[in-house]
Amino acid sequence: MTLEKSIYDLSQEELKSFLVKNNISPDFSTTIFRNLYKNNKHEMPISKKIMAILRKNFNVDLPVIHTVSKSPDGTVKFLMMFSDNKSVETVLIPFNKRFTVCLSSQVGCAMKCSFCYTGTMGLSRHLKSGEIIGQYIVAANYLDVELGLKTMAPNIVFMGQGEPLHNSDEVLKAIQIFMEPFGLAMGPRQMTLSTAGYLPGIKKLNDFPKINIALSLHSPFNSIRKELIPINQHFPLEDIFKELDGLDLMKRQFIVYEYLLIDGLNDRVEDADELLKLLGERKSAINLIPFNPFPGSNYKRPSDEKVEAFKEMLVERKLRTMIRTTKGSDILAACGQLKS
Ligand code: SF4
């Protein structure tokens, strides 16, 4: 029988309460946390008695790597399986001698974005916080043990499978556990959450630590955006921006607007003009992502010249703009290409 609750679902406070209820000193919570998150070992160097109690009450297993795909550009994509045999994809992306882990938050996704491979799967289930954290630990371990790369702890982006704000409680819990001082001790700015614009979740963002926020914008026009992101019919841009404008941002913090560039659809002069109206007065940065084709998709990737030309249009309009280099597209690990 698989135990429902994972030890990785617990904050240190929750672990302390559990220990106290079992007549164990709460001080052991620090040792346990250090071991779970720093040494990344399953076996805890604590007494057999405590270990037995933990094992009896919690699932201590991490997700299992089912498949690994490696791209020559250094991107590594994992298919990770959970105890119920459901699986998600998790991606390690190299950038400037450092790695970022792209985490999934759901098995499948309910948002059905028309440019996204995951969107064709539908939603199977939400991930628990421990399953989100487990992906990170397994990927970071792989970097260390299999690739022998002693780099700094990878940063995190919630941009894998699923809409993180559709599973906001578990994602928030995972973020809080990532920040636990005796665990991974991550800073909030090491984490980026990207949303397709799920308004009920955006309304909760002020309750989150001050992580980086990204919105999948893709078009400044509701008429085009709802074709790309169907939930835009329910949550149009006016409503989304009303909420984003109310976010309590730090001084130098800005919201990143992801803009998937699709040939002939959203790379026109009128798109650049409308983006200026929408973002010109806001603390923003635009991330241009040339569309990554996947089997069965109807959209085309613009040529590199067209991508560069659109960037120039935005820069001329004084909009802070970057082109995101596509990594891992040869192994379907790039943005919008993930599928279990
Ligand atoms: S782009 Fe994100 S929100 Fe949209 S279907 Fe894909 S995984 Fe879901």
Residues whose N, C-alpha, C, O or C-beta is under 5 A from the ligand:
A	BS01	SF4	C109 M111 K112 C113 C116 T118 G119 G160 Q161 G162 E163 A196
